[in-house]
Amino acid sequence: MELNNVKIYRITHLENIPHILQYGITHKGSPNKNPYYKNIGDITLIETRSKKTARIDNGDFNPKNDLPNITLGDYVPFYFGVRMPMLYVVEHGGNFVERSTPPSDIIYLVCSVSKIISSKIDFLFTDGHATDILTSFYDATRVNELVDIIDWKAVKSSYWGGNENLDIKRKKQAEFLVSGDLPPNQIVGFGCYNENAKKRLISIGINQEKIKVIPNAYY
């Protein structure tokens, strides 16, 4: 895989799409944030990320110098693949997801890593779930190595259950973290569950050429 072909994914409720088309993918602290944002995620995880700090170690577990720390809540997270563990909980409920969401209401927002790089938007990336102690954080100086750092076999793995697969689960959830808002023109595509969801997206004003029906990306 080449860096120019790497896409990143974020899920949201279909009802959030009109605001996203106008203001982009906004951070919770943005002046342009959606006051009527419909959350589908784990509220405790969102709270944890707002307080969780991490150091940008660039893969060095024994750095010689002090490294900068960041707070996860200051960044908008994306995954490098679809059908992530959190999506299962979003669809079926459980943990601290307030209510289950039918797949037809869940939309994938697709962005391009190379387009973000060329736009000089600040970002970081990780080699696993950002809240896991084993995960390393990388800054933009290492982006040319991203394709080799990410475990693509884990990202694409269809099975990650059981204690024996905890590291596969961690690596599957490697993240691309964007600082601040991401403008609407950074969204290169929209993924949805079925034709009905596609029609709803078209009715909102999205060009059908940017929409892909991907039922296999859901549970």
LOMI-592154 format. One record per residue: residue number from 1; residue in three letters; x, z, y of N, C-alpha, C in turn. Coordinates in pm, whole numbers. Atoms other than C-alpha are relative to their C-alpha. Example, Ala and Ser with C-alpha at 12.3 -4.5 7.8 and 13.67 -1.06 7.14 Angstrom:
NODE pos code   n.px   n.pz   n.py  ca.px  ca.pz  ca.py   c.px   c.pz   c.py
NODE   1  ALA     89      0   -119   1230    780   -450     90      0    120
NODE   2  SER    -82     -6   -119   1367    714   -106    -77     73    109
END
This chain:
NODE pos code   n.px   n.pz   n.py  ca.px  ca.pz  ca.py   c.px   c.pz   c.py
NODE   1  MET     85      0   -121      0      0      0     88      0    125
NODE   2  GLU    -71      4   -127    118    -81    353    -75     83    104
NODE   3  LEU     59    -86   -102     58    141    655   -112    -72     76
NODE   4  ASN    102     77    -73   -141   -137    826   -134     -3    -73
NODE   5  ASN    124      5     78   -397   -117    546    -63    136    -24
NODE   6  VAL     51   -134     25   -448    260    548   -120     30     89
NODE   7  LYS    121    -39    -72   -798    367    646    -23    150    -21
NODE   8  ILE     37   -141     11   -925    719    710   -150     14     16
NODE   9  TYR    146    -12     11  -1276    853    657    -47    139     43
NODE  10  ARG     65   -125    -39  -1502   1116    806   -150    -17    -21
NODE  11  ILE    143     11     22  -1861   1188    704    -78     73    109
NODE  12  THR     87    -63    -98  -2144   1273    940   -145    -31    -34
NODE  13  HIS    142     28     21  -2523   1286    946    -39   -124     80
NODE  14  LEU     44    123    -66  -2695    960   1035    -56     27    139
NODE  15  GLU     58    -30   -130  -2872   1133   1324    105     18    110
NODE  16  ASN   -106    -14    -99  -2535   1183   1495     54   -134     49
NODE  17  ILE    -60    130    -29  -2458    811   1505    -26    -50    142
NODE  18  PRO     21     48   -137  -2626    724   1840     97     63    101
NODE  19  HIS    -93    -67    -91  -2414    983   2020    143    -50    -24
NODE  20  ILE   -133     49     34  -2102    863   1837     24   -139     56
NODE  21  LEU    -14    136    -54  -2166    504   1942     26      3    150
NODE  22  GLN    -18    -10   -145  -2173    618   2305    128     73     38
NODE  23  TYR   -112    -85    -41  -1904    886   2315    117      3    -99
NODE  24  GLY   -105     -4    100  -1700    837   1999    -12    122    -89
NODE  25  ILE     -6   -117     86  -1602   1101   1747     58    113     83
NODE  26  THR    -41   -100    -98  -1587   1406   1969     39    132    -66
NODE  27  HIS    -42   -132     42  -1413   1738   1924   -103    102     45
NODE  28  LYS    101   -102    -32  -1626   2052   1928     20     61    139
NODE  29  GLY    -27    -54   -133  -1457   2158   2254     -5   -104    110
NODE  30  SER      2    109    -97  -1504   1824   2426   -116     12     98
NODE  31  PRO    112      4    -95  -1712   1792   2745   -105   -103    -40
NODE  32  ASN     93    104     48  -1870   1493   2569    -61     33   -136
NODE  33  LYS     52    -34    131  -1965   1683   2254   -153    -13     -4
NODE  34  ASN    144     19     20  -2313   1630   2113    -71    136     -1
NODE  35  PRO     71   -130     -2  -2539   1923   2213   -102     12   -112
NODE  36  TYR     98      0    109  -2774   1824   1932     64    -39   -133
NODE  37  TYR    -75     38    121  -2505   1770   1668    -61     59   -126
NODE  38  LYS     58    -44    127  -2645   1790   1315    113     23   -100
NODE  39  ASN   -109    -36     89  -2397   1975   1097    -41    -14   -146
NODE  40  ILE     28     11    144  -2374   1901    724    103     74    -83
NODE  41  GLY   -111    -61     73  -2059   2095    634    -16    149    -24
NODE  42  ASP     -8   -143     30  -1962   2445    526     31     74    129
NODE  43  ILE    -18    -66   -129  -2007   2666    831    115    102     -3
NODE  44  THR   -110    -96      7  -1754   2921    705    135    -71      8
NODE  45  LEU   -124     76     -7  -1487   2653    662     27    -44    143
NODE  46  ILE    -15     39   -140  -1550   2532   1015     53    117     82
NODE  47  GLU    -44   -119    -70  -1505   2888   1141    145     34    -37
NODE  48  THR   -137    -28     46  -1190   2934    931    100    -91     70
NODE  49  ARG    -90     96    -62  -1034   2619   1074     17     27    149
NODE  50  SER    -11    -29   -144  -1105   2734   1429    104    108     28
NODE  51  LYS    -97   -109    -18   -868   3028   1371    130    -23    -77
NODE  52  LYS   -113     21     88   -628   2895   1108    114    -72     72
NODE  53  THR   -117     64    -58   -276   2816   1230     89    -55   -110
NODE  54  ALA    -94     59     95    -14   2604   1059    121    -50     78
NODE  55  ARG   -120     50    -67    338   2496   1137     29   -143    -45
NODE  56  ILE    -33    139     30    451   2137   1150    139     -1    -62
NODE  57  ASP   -129    -14     67    726   2162    888     60   -132    -47
NODE  58  ASN    -47    132     42    755   1789    809     57      1   -142
NODE  59  GLY    -39     -3    140    791   1877    442    118     88    -32
NODE  60  ASP   -116    -88     21   1079   2123    488    -48    144    -10
NODE  61  PHE     48   -137     19    986   2461    340    101    104     47
NODE  62  ASN   -103    -92    -49   1312   2614    463     66    -58    126
NODE  63  PRO    -53     61   -123   1353   2483    818    108     88     65
NODE  64  LYS   -109    -72    -65   1664   2578   1014    -42     49    138
NODE  65  ASN     43    -35   -135   1484   2595   1346   -146     40      1
NODE  66  ASP    140    -33    -16   1158   2738   1472    -81   -127     16
NODE  67  LEU     85    120     -4    876   2489   1432   -127     30     78
NODE  68  PRO    125    -21    -75    569   2438   1649   -116     32    -90
NODE  69  ASN    123    -33     72    243   2591   1533   -119    -70     65
NODE  70  ILE    124     59    -52    -97   2428   1570   -118     79    -58
NODE  71  THR    124    -58     51   -453   2553   1527    -85   -113    -54
NODE  72  LEU     74    110     63   -656   2340   1285   -124    -38     80
NODE  73  GLY    123     27    -74   -968   2376   1498     18    -87    122
NODE  74  ASP    -27     84   -116   -798   2182   1777      1   -149    -36
NODE  75  TYR    -10    139     47   -804   1866   1565   -128    -42    -74
NODE  76  VAL    112     59     75  -1072   1636   1423     56    -52   -132
NODE  77  PRO    -57     40    129  -1006   1596   1047    -65   -122    -63
NODE  78  PHE     43    115     80  -1029   1281    839     67     11   -136
NODE  79  TYR    -62     11    132   -960   1215    471     53   -142    -19
NODE  80  PHE    -55    132     31   -767    924    320    -82    -73   -106
NODE  81  GLY     83     61    102  -1038    853     65   -144     45     12
NODE  82  VAL    142    -34      1  -1404    889    -19    -30     90   -119
NODE  83  ARG     48    -81    112  -1608   1105   -256     85    126    -20
NODE  84  MET    -80   -122      3  -1424   1424   -169    -81    119    -54
NODE  85  PRO     70   -118     52  -1506   1768   -318   -106     55     94
NODE  86  MET     96    -54    -95  -1680   1879      2   -129    -82      0
NODE  87  LEU    120     83      2  -1919   1584    -22    -98     46   -107
NODE  88  TYR     87    -49    108  -2052   1721   -352    -83    118     48
NODE  89  VAL     71   -118    -50  -2141   2049   -184    -99    -39    109
NODE  90  VAL     90     47   -105  -2292   1867    115   -127    -58    -62
NODE  91  GLU    116     65     63  -2519   1666   -117    -85     97    -82
NODE  92  HIS     72    -86     94  -2611   1946   -357    -22    143     50
NODE  93  GLY     13   -136    -50  -2583   2260   -146     95     93    -72
NODE  94  GLY    -91    -97     58  -2392   2574   -230    104     44    100
NODE  95  ASN    -96    -61    -93  -2110   2777    -77    -75     44    125
NODE  96  PHE     68    -37   -124  -2206   2814    286    -52   -124     74
NODE  97  VAL     69    115    -58  -2362   2472    341   -145     42     23
NODE  98  GLU    131    -53    -38  -2684   2553    524   -113    -62    -81
NODE  99  ARG    102     68     80  -2889   2293    338     61   -128    -56
NODE 100  SER    -50    124     59  -2827   1997    108    -47   -119     83
NODE 101  THR     32    121    -75  -2827   1651    263     -6   -117    -95
NODE 102  PRO      8    117     89  -2950   1341     78    105   -103     36
NODE 103  PRO   -107     96    -27  -2681   1074     43    -39   -110     99
NODE 104  SER     44    106    -93  -2891    824    238     13     42    146
NODE 105  ASP    -16    -49   -136  -2846   1046    544    147     25     36
NODE 106  ILE   -142    -25    -22  -2467   1074    507     72   -132     25
NODE 107  ILE    -68    123    -39  -2257    811    683    150     23      6
NODE 108  TYR   -146     -2    -14  -1886    740    649     39    -73    129
NODE 109  LEU    -61     63   -115  -1703    671    974    141    -42    -43
NODE 110  VAL   -127     53     48  -1402    450    900     89    -39    118
NODE 111  CYS    -95     32   -107  -1095    429   1124    129    -52    -62
NODE 112  SER   -125     59     44   -760    255   1099    119     80     53
NODE 113  VAL   -117    -76    -42   -435    452   1106     87    -82     95
NODE 114  SER    -85     84    -85   -242    159   1255    -61    -18    139
NODE 115  LYS     66     15   -130   -499    118   1532     15    128     82
NODE 116  ILE    -19   -127    -69   -473    488   1618    143     11     50
NODE 117  ILE   -141     -3    -40    -94    461   1626     22    -87    123
NODE 118  SER    -21     93   -111   -102    159   1858    -70     44    128
NODE 119  SER     72    -51   -117   -346    339   2089     66    126     57
NODE 120  LYS    -77   -118    -47    -96    627   2126    -85    127      7
NODE 121  ILE     81   -121     13   -353    887   2027     80    103    -79
NODE 122  ASP    -76   -105     69   -196   1220   1924    -62     31   -136
NODE 123  PHE     49    -29    134   -221   1295   1554    106     71    -82
NODE 124  LEU    -84    -57    105    -75   1482   1258    -57    -47   -133
NODE 125  PHE     59     23    132   -117   1433    885     58    100    -99
NODE 126  THR    -41    -98    100    -88   1649    576      9    -65   -138
NODE 127  ASP     -8     51    136     -5   1604    209   -100     69    -92
NODE 128  GLY    101    -69     78   -298   1821     97   -103     61     93
NODE 129  HIS    102    -66    -83   -595   2024    215     68     89    104
NODE 130  ALA    -71    -64   -110   -502   2165    554     -1    152     -4
NODE 131  THR      5   -146      3   -602   2525    474     80     58   -117
NODE 132  ASP    -73    -48    117   -391   2546    156    144     34     38
NODE 133  ILE   -134    -48    -35    -64   2740    181    110    -94    -51
NODE 134  LEU   -100     91     55    118   2475    -27     12   -131     77
NODE 135  THR      6    128    -72     33   2194    213    101     -6    114
NODE 136  SER    -92     25   -111    291   2049    451    -67    -85    107
NODE 137  PHE     51     73   -115    213   1915    798    110    -89     56
NODE 138  TYR    -96     97    -51    382   1606    940    -44    -50    136
NODE 139  ASP     34     53   -132    401   1482   1298     18   -152      1
NODE 140  ALA      1    146    -12    395   1125   1427    136    -63    -29
NODE 141  THR   -133     56     27    771   1083   1381     16    -37   -147
NODE 142  ARG    -10     30    143    710   1068   1005   -107    -97    -49
NODE 143  VAL    114     82     41    416    829   1009     42   -122    -83
NODE 144  ASN    -44    115     79    621    540    870     22     35   -146
NODE 145  GLU    -17    -46    138    665    752    557   -134     43    -61
NODE 146  LEU    131    -50     44    293    833    528    -41    -57   -136
NODE 147  VAL     43     64    125    229    584    249     69     62   -121
NODE 148  ASP    -74    -61    111    496    752     35    -29    149    -13
NODE 149  ILE     26   -144      2    402   1110    129   -135     33    -65
NODE 150  ILE    134    -24     56     33   1085     37     -2    -35   -148
NODE 151  ASP     15     26    143    -43   1110   -336   -129    -80    -20
NODE 152  TRP    118     88      6   -276    812   -366    -73     11   -133
NODE 153  LYS     65    -18    129   -341    872   -734    -95    119      6
NODE 154  ALA     86   -118    -16   -479   1216   -645   -117    -32     92
NODE 155  VAL    106     35    -96   -676   1078   -348   -111    -77    -68
NODE 156  LYS     97     86     67   -847    826   -575    -52     60   -131
NODE 157  SER     39    -60    127   -890   1064   -869   -150     29     -3
NODE 158  SER    144    -23     15  -1246   1084  -1000    -29    136    -62
NODE 159  TYR     18   -133     58  -1187   1420  -1168    105     95     55
NODE 160  TRP    -90    -98    -61  -1040   1727  -1001    -46    143    -29
NODE 161  GLY     53   -132     33  -1223   2019  -1163     94     81    -88
NODE 162  GLY    -77    -88     87  -1076   2319  -1342    128     50     64
NODE 163  ASN   -121    -60    -56   -784   2546  -1264    124    -85    -25
NODE 164  GLU   -117     83     33   -544   2302  -1431     17   -117     97
NODE 165  ASN     -6    113    -94   -625   2045  -1161     -3     44    146
NODE 166  LEU      7    -50   -137   -601   2262   -852     90    -78     95
NODE 167  ASP    -90     73    -91   -303   2070   -714    -48   -142     23
NODE 168  ILE     61    132    -21   -478   1738   -771   -109     11    106
NODE 169  LYS    107    -23    -98   -774   1877   -577     58     19    140
NODE 170  ARG    -64    -22   -130   -542   1993   -298     52   -132     58
NODE 171  LYS    -58    126    -47   -361   1658   -273   -108   -105     28
NODE 172  LYS    110     93    -22   -687   1463   -300    -55     13    142
NODE 173  GLN     57    -28   -131   -794   1627     25    105      0    112
NODE 174  ALA    -97     19   -109   -487   1529    230    -74    -48    124
NODE 175  GLU     75     25   -124   -587   1498    594     81    -75    105
NODE 176  PHE    -53     62   -121   -527   1289    902    -71     70    115
NODE 177  LEU     58    -86   -104   -580   1511   1206     21    -61    138
NODE 178  VAL     -4     62   -133   -664   1363   1546    -22    106    108
NODE 179  SER     11    -96   -110   -613   1563   1863   -101    -50    103
NODE 180  GLY     99     38   -100   -919   1549   2086    -97   -105    -49
NODE 181  ASP    103     99     33  -1184   1278   2097     61   -132    -45
NODE 182  LEU    -38    134     43  -1161    940   1927   -105    -97     54
NODE 183  PRO     97     90    -63  -1324    662   2134    -77    -86   -100
NODE 184  PRO     83     80     90  -1602    450   1981     71   -125    -53
NODE 185  ASN    -67    123     44  -1377    142   1966    104     23   -109
NODE 186  GLN    -92    -30    110  -1155    321   1714    -70     -4   -136
NODE 187  ILE     75      5    126  -1432    309   1453     -8   -145    -45
NODE 188  VAL     -5    139     47  -1373     -4   1246   -109    -31   -102
NODE 189  GLY    105     26     97  -1656     42    998    -86    122    -28
NODE 190  PHE     94   -105     37  -1948    242    866    -37    -19   -146
NODE 191  GLY     39      6    141  -2014    323    501   -130     75    -21
NODE 192  CYS    127    -67     25  -2359    412    370    -40    -13   -147
NODE 193  TYR     37    -14    140  -2539    488     46    -82   -116    -55
NODE 194  ASN     89    104     51  -2804    216     20    -46    -94    111
NODE 195  GLU     46    100    -96  -2975    -77    191    -90     61    106
NODE 196  ASN     86    -65    -97  -3228    150    358     83     65    110
NODE 197  ALA    -89    -62    -99  -2948    344    527     65   -108     87
NODE 198  LYS    -58    111    -76  -2791     13    630    -98    -50    105
NODE 199  LYS    101     46    -95  -3116    -97    792    -15     98    116
NODE 200  ARG     11   -101   -106  -3133    230    984    118    -10     96
NODE 201  LEU   -118     15    -85  -2778    178   1112    -13   -125     88
NODE 202  ILE     20    123    -78  -2861   -178   1219   -101     23    111
NODE 203  SER    104    -27   -101  -3171    -50   1402     55     82    116
NODE 204  ILE    -64    -78   -107  -2947    187   1598     85    -89     90
NODE 205  GLY    -77     92    -82  -2743   -108   1717    137    -35    -55
NODE 206  ILE   -129     31     60  -2451   -140   1475     -3   -139    -62
NODE 207  ASN    -11    133     58  -2341   -492   1383      9     12   -152
NODE 208  GLN      4    -12    146  -2419   -542   1015    132    -36    -66
NODE 209  GLU   -130     36     55  -2073   -692    963     93    122    -11
NODE 210  LYS    -82   -121      4  -1930   -344   1025    -52    102   -101
NODE 211  ILE     64    -95     93  -2155   -179    764     25    -43   -143
NODE 212  LYS    -20     28    142  -2072   -155    395    -81    100    -83
NODE 213  VAL     76    -85     92  -2308    -22    129     93     38   -116
NODE 214  ILE    -97    -45    101  -2090    190   -102    -57    118    -82
NODE 215  PRO     62   -110     77  -2307    392   -345    100     78    -86
NODE 216  ASN    -98    -69     83  -2002    473   -559     84    101     78
NODE 217  ALA    -72    -96    -82  -1862    672   -268    -78    130     16
NODE 218  TYR     86   -117     -5  -2137    931   -320    -17     59   -139
NODE 219  TYR     24    -65    128  -2238   1174   -595   -145    -23    -45
END
